[in-house]
Amino acid sequence: MTQTTTTTRAGAGAGIRGFRAGDGPRLVEAWRRSAPADPITPDRFRSLVLLDPNFDPEGLKVAVDGDQVVGAAYAVRRLTPMAGTDLEPDQGWIPFFFVDPAARGRGLGRRLLTEALDWLRGHGRTRVDFSSYTPNYVFPGLDAEAYPEAAGLLDSLGFRTLYEAAAMDRVLVGYRLPDEIARRVGELTARGFRFTTPADDDLVDLLALAGSRFGPDWACTIRACLTAGTPLDRIVVARDPGGRMVGWAMHGAFDAVDERFGPIGVLEEMRGTGLGEVLLHLVLERMRALRAHSAWFLWTGAQSPAGHLYRKTGFTTTRVFRVLRREDTTP
C-alpha cells in the first residue's frame, strides 16, 4: 500500500496528511495531552490501529505543525469482512479524533474531521458512525460530558445520536457469592444444567453460539483473546440438560485486563431462568478469587434487561457514551 505525500494546510502553521512511519510515538503523546480522561499506550495504539487488518494509513489523518503532531482523525472502512463476504460497502467509521489543547480554536478539528469524511466518501461510504467500529473500537461512542467541544463539533457536522451505551463498575472488595445464587446453581444443576470452564473442544460450540446468536464481533473477540493466551478459566459456559450450550460469561477478553467483565450471552429462549444472573455471579466469584478489586465494562443499554441485571448485581453507571451516525445526503 503506497502513501501519498500530499499535505493540506489546516490553519496557521499546521498541515494535514496521512499517517507516516515515525508518527506513532508523537501521536500517542498528543492523544494523552488531548484526551486526559482516556490516555492510550503505544501497545494499545499498535494493536487497535496499526495491526488492524482494515487499517489504511491514508485514512488516519494526522495534523502536524513543524515536527509536532497536534491532532488526528481516524477514518476506517472494511477491507476484510467481519464474517462471510460482507464488506459493508456503504459503512465507514471514525473511531477517534483529537486536537492538542495548544492547537485549538482555529478550526483544526473541523478540518481533520472533514478530511476524514471526504476520504470515506471517496471510498463510497455514505454512512459514518462514531465510534462503534468493531472489533477494534477505542470508545463505545462519545462521552459528551467529558468532551463537550467534540460533541458540539460532531453535531455541527451532521452526526446524530443513535443510542446511548452505559459503562458500569462494581467494587469486588468483600464480594461473596450470594446465598440465593448458590441455591439457584444447586437447583439448576439438579435439573441437569452444567456450569463449567470450557475444555478445548467446547470452544467450537462457544464460538458458534457467540457468532450466530450474538454477532460475529463477539466470536472474533473470544477467538482473538484465546489465541493471545487468555486462560480458559476466565470463561464459564452453561449447558442445558440436553447438552446444548445455552450461555456463557467471561472476563479478561479485552486487552488481557482481568478486571474487565464480558462479554456475556444467554440464548433468548432461556432468559427468565436465572441463567444470566448465575453466569454473571460465577464469573465475579472467579474474578475476586484472582484478587480483582473491581469489575467493569464499557457497553450496555442502560434500560435494557442486561442493564437492569447489572444494577441489581451492584453495578453503577460511571460513564455514558453516545453512538452517533452521519448519513451523506449529497445527491
Phi and psi in degrees as a GROMACS rama.xvg file:
@    title "Ramachandran Plot"
@    xaxis  label "Phi"
@    yaxis  label "Psi"
@TYPE xy
-88.707  156.274  THR-2
-117.473  134.882  GLN-3
-79.8061  163.415  THR-4
-111.07  10.7265  THR-5
-67.3585  132.721  THR-6
-125.775  126.011  THR-7
-104.729  143.164  THR-8
-71.1323  141.173  ARG-9
-136.406  45.1938  ALA-10
109.971  175.633  GLY-11
-58.0479  114.631  ALA-12
76.66  0.541796  GLY-13
-117.539  152.024  ALA-14
-138.679  162.836  GLY-15
-123.153  134.77  ILE-16
-151.845  174.937  ARG-17
-74.4639  164.8  GLY-18
-63.435  140.467  PHE-19
-130.376  157.137  ARG-20
-56.4421  133.92  ALA-21
101.122  -13.9754  GLY-22
-75.6328  -28.3168  ASP-23
-53.0013  -56.7029  GLY-24
-59.5939  -39.5011  PRO-25
-70.4495  -34.4487  ARG-26
-66.1065  -42.9824  LEU-27
-61.8197  -42.3906  VAL-28
-66.0104  -41.6014  GLU-29
-65.0854  -37.8536  ALA-30
-58.4255  -46.3316  TRP-31
-61.8987  -39.0718  ARG-32
-69.4041  -33.4559  ARG-33
-85.2079  -32.0902  SER-34
-129.989  68.3749  ALA-35
-62.7212  -20.6979  PRO-36
-77.2961  -13.6046  ALA-37
-141.655  58.7865  ASP-38
-64.735  156.741  PRO-39
-124.858  154.583  ILE-40
-102.708  159.787  THR-41
-56.8863  -37.772  PRO-42
-63.4188  -44.2625  ASP-43
-68.096  -38.9929  ARG-44
-61.9862  -41.767  PHE-45
-62.9028  -47.6465  ARG-46
-74.0744  -37.5676  SER-47
-80.9384  -28.0943  LEU-48
-116.799  -64.7138  VAL-49
-65.4908  -33.354  LEU-50
-94.6327  1.81276  LEU-51
-65.9291  126.595  ASP-52
-61.9357  -15.5263  PRO-53
-93.8014  0.4817  ASN-54
-66.8611  131.269  PHE-55
-126.449  119.97  ASP-56
-59.1482  -26.7175  PRO-57
-74.6437  -17.0304  GLU-58
-80.8643  -17.5921  GLY-59
-93.4251  97.1083  LEU-60
-81.5311  121.71  LYS-61
-114.595  126.848  VAL-62
-93.9685  128.746  ALA-63
-126.192  144.762  VAL-64
-132.87  102.726  ASP-65
66.5716  -123.042  GLY-66
-101.732  14.3216  ASP-67
-103.78  133.855  GLN-68
-82.4898  123.725  VAL-69
-119.844  7.60592  VAL-70
171.54  166.875  GLY-71
-162.242  154.536  ALA-72
-142.745  126.784  ALA-73
-105.266  120.227  TYR-74
-112.252  137.362  ALA-75
-143.62  144.751  VAL-76
-136.094  162.375  ARG-77
-74.9567  125.158  ARG-78
-102.701  -24.102  LEU-79
-126.549  138.812  THR-80
-72.2062  150.368  PRO-81
-66.8485  -38.5392  MET-82
-155.398  149.738  ALA-83
63.3247  -131.963  GLY-84
-122.012  8.2739  THR-85
-79.6151  113.266  ASP-86
-95.725  7.28052  LEU-87
46.8736  63.7764  GLU-88
-63.7834  -17.9393  PRO-89
-93.9428  -8.42299  ASP-90
-103.474  133.433  GLN-91
-131.92  168.69  GLY-92
-138.263  150.946  TRP-93
-121.307  96.3945  ILE-94
-70.1672  -27.219  PRO-95
-162.847  157.925  PHE-96
-154.402  157.132  PHE-97
-161.726  159.449  PHE-98
-133.849  131.937  VAL-99
-57.1525  135.811  ASP-100
-51.3768  -35.0351  PRO-101
-71.6519  -14.0975  ALA-102
-109.185  9.40904  ALA-103
-83.2912  164.728  ARG-104
88.7826  9.85189  GLY-105
-131.797  21.0764  ARG-106
82.3684  12.9875  GLY-107
-67.6088  -40.2156  LEU-108
-60.7834  -42.1608  GLY-109
-63.608  -42.1101  ARG-110
-65.1216  -40.5831  ARG-111
-61.8402  -48.1513  LEU-112
-66.0554  -38.8083  LEU-113
-62.3046  -43.2863  THR-114
-66.407  -37.9496  GLU-115
-63.719  -43.1948  ALA-116
-66.684  -40.4398  LEU-117
-62.7779  -39.0659  ASP-118
-63.0947  -44.0999  TRP-119
-64.2932  -40.824  LEU-120
-62.4169  -37.7096  ARG-121
-64.5024  -19.5953  GLY-122
-102.079  18.8284  HIS-123
81.789  11.5401  GLY-124
-87.9628  115.596  ARG-125
-105.396  -5.81489  THR-126
-128.531  126.477  ARG-127
-128.856  129.174  VAL-128
-109.06  142.626  ASP-129
-120.207  120.251  PHE-130
-135.461  39.572  SER-131
-82.4223  43.9408  SER-132
-75.0288  129.29  TYR-133
-118.122  148.081  THR-134
-90.3115  -8.09476  PRO-135
-102.905  50.5622  ASN-136
-73.2927  140.343  TYR-137
-87.198  -43.4615  VAL-138
-128.212  151.042  PHE-139
-64.2405  -30.7317  PRO-140
-178.432  -156.666  GLY-141
-94.2757  127.351  LEU-142
-88.7429  94.1382  ASP-143
-67.4071  -25.6808  ALA-144
-69.7724  -39.6985  GLU-145
-77.3935  -30.7591  ALA-146
-132.248  67.9773  TYR-147
-64.0334  -33.6533  PRO-148
-65.3951  -40.099  GLU-149
-64.4344  -38.3469  ALA-150
-61.5  -43.8116  ALA-151
-64.7679  -39.3412  GLY-152
-66.3316  -46.2807  LEU-153
-62.8978  -39.2146  LEU-154
-62.0418  -41.9439  ASP-155
-67.1566  -21.6256  SER-156
-93.1564  5.50565  LEU-157
96.5253  9.30167  GLY-158
-79.1808  134.543  PHE-159
-125.889  149.526  ARG-160
-71.5845  126.525  THR-161
-85.8059  -49.1742  LEU-162
-166.533  172.68  TYR-163
-113.621  143.43  GLU-164
-115.754  134.222  ALA-165
-102.172  132.026  ALA-166
-95.3305  135.891  ALA-167
-130.856  154.261  MET-168
-135.219  154.001  ASP-169
-144.087  129.926  ARG-170
-71.5575  134.954  VAL-171
-106.368  -3.75727  LEU-172
-60.4294  122.931  VAL-173
83.8019  1.75497  GLY-174
-64.0925  141.209  TYR-175
-142.408  150.826  ARG-176
-62.1591  121.249  LEU-177
-59.9758  146.293  PRO-178
-58.262  -39.3429  ASP-179
-66.1762  -32.3248  GLU-180
-72.1166  -40.736  ILE-181
-59.7815  -40.3242  ALA-182
-65.3367  -40.9976  ARG-183
-66.3135  -37.8611  ARG-184
-60.2163  -43.858  VAL-185
-61.7646  -42.9092  GLY-186
-64.1325  -45.5203  GLU-187
-67.2644  -37.2887  LEU-188
-65.2855  -38.79  THR-189
-63.7339  -27.7023  ALA-190
-83.3909  -5.13025  ARG-191
109.562  -0.117923  GLY-192
-74.0696  150.578  PHE-193
-128.83  135.678  ARG-194
-120.6  112.255  PHE-195
-142.884  163.34  THR-196
-73.7328  131.381  THR-197
-67.9879  140.718  PRO-198
-82.6732  170.518  ALA-199
-52.6727  -45.2182  ASP-200
-65.9786  -25.9941  ASP-201
-68.3924  -19.8409  ASP-202
-64.8985  -27.1077  LEU-203
-60.4026  -48.4678  VAL-204
-67.8832  -38.5892  ASP-205
-62.6772  -46.9994  LEU-206
-66.4013  -36.3215  LEU-207
-66.0874  -42.5275  ALA-208
-62.6685  -49.9768  LEU-209
-63.8455  -44.3038  ALA-210
-72.9775  -36.5267  GLY-211
-87.0151  -28.8476  SER-212
-110.527  -14.217  ARG-213
-128.686  -7.2876  PHE-214
119.434  142.09  GLY-215
-62.4564  -25.7254  PRO-216
-67.0349  -31.8671  ASP-217
-67.6115  -45.125  TRP-218
-61.9767  -39.2599  ALA-219
-62.5393  -42.6962  CYS-220
-61.9305  -46.5229  THR-221
-64.2154  -46.2279  ILE-222
-60.9047  -44.0441  ARG-223
-65.4915  -43.1111  ALA-224
-68.8083  -38.4588  CYS-225
-69.1874  -37.4167  LEU-226
-63.0553  -34.9128  THR-227
-78.1494  -6.54982  ALA-228
112.005  7.75387  GLY-229
-60.0462  126.992  THR-230
-64.144  147.02  PRO-231
-64.5417  -23.9918  LEU-232
-74.1442  1.9092  ASP-233
-80.8262  -1.84355  ARG-234
-121.245  138.774  ILE-235
-120.369  125.935  VAL-236
-110.671  152.529  VAL-237
-119.628  132.891  ALA-238
-119.802  143.369  ARG-239
-81.4798  177.144  ASP-240
-58.6143  -24.3669  PRO-241
-85.5022  -2.31222  GLY-242
94.953  -1.96909  GLY-243
-75.824  135.19  ARG-244
-73.7201  124.798  MET-245
-120.736  -2.22383  VAL-246
178.443  168.713  GLY-247
-159.656  162.958  TRP-248
-147.513  154.843  ALA-249
-158.052  172.401  MET-250
-144.616  166.773  HIS-251
75.9433  16.5096  GLY-252
-81.6062  -21.0232  ALA-253
-113.396  121.307  PHE-254
57.121  22.5717  ASP-255
58.1194  28.8896  ALA-256
-91.6731  107.094  VAL-257
-64.3914  -26.6231  ASP-258
-82.1792  -4.39525  GLU-259
-89.122  116.826  ARG-260
-84.6999  147.311  PHE-261
107.606  167.339  GLY-262
-79.4545  166.116  PRO-263
-133.075  141.583  ILE-264
-151.87  139.803  GLY-265
-133.427  134.354  VAL-266
-53.7281  138.072  LEU-267
-56.4904  -38.9531  GLU-268
-71.2535  -10.7652  GLU-269
-99.7178  -2.20966  MET-270
-71.5772  147.975  ARG-271
96.6192  -7.89402  GLY-272
-89.9941  -9.42785  THR-273
88.4728  3.36728  GLY-274
-61.7168  -43.4005  LEU-275
-60.7944  -44.9163  GLY-276
-65.234  -39.1008  GLU-277
-63.0001  -48.5047  VAL-278
-61.2742  -42.043  LEU-279
-58.108  -48.8453  LEU-280
-69.8295  -36.0001  HIS-281
-63.3704  -35.9682  LEU-282
-74.3217  -40.624  VAL-283
-58.2206  -38.8917  LEU-284
-61.651  -41.9364  GLU-285
-67.4988  -38.6149  ARG-286
-62.2004  -42.7599  MET-287
-66.2116  -34.6819  ARG-288
-64.1792  -26.1477  ALA-289
-87.3992  8.70477  LEU-290
70.9594  25.0108  ARG-291
-65.3619  135.913  ALA-292
-90.5332  -15.2712  HIS-293
-156.066  164.212  SER-294
-125.681  137.674  ALA-295
-150.057  160.038  TRP-296
-152.515  167.686  PHE-297
-104.194  -15.7996  LEU-298
-146.513  112.641  TRP-299
-156.585  158.281  THR-300
-75.0967  124.183  GLY-301
-58.6374  -35.6409  ALA-302
-104.416  10.9674  GLN-303
-78.0904  165.415  SER-304
-55.573  -37.488  PRO-305
-65.1117  -41.4097  ALA-306
-60.4173  -41.2358  GLY-307
-66.5513  -38.6475  HIS-308
-63.7399  -43.8162  LEU-309
-61.2885  -43.6356  TYR-310
-64.2467  -39.3306  ARG-311
-59.8788  -31.8739  LYS-312
-86.0828  -1.10786  THR-313
105.575  3.54072  GLY-314
-76.7482  147.062  PHE-315
-127.98  149.835  THR-316
-72.7483  128.608  THR-317
-109.905  -27.9883  THR-318
-148.981  155.434  ARG-319
-125.193  128.936  VAL-320
-113.673  138.128  PHE-321
-98.3339  123.623  ARG-322
-85.4406  121.739  VAL-323
-114.038  152.06  LEU-324
-139.461  143.169  ARG-325
-123.624  125.265  ARG-326
-102.342  131.012  GLU-327
-82.7543  111.73  ASP-328
-98.2309  10.0747  THR-329
-65.5126  128.684  THR-330
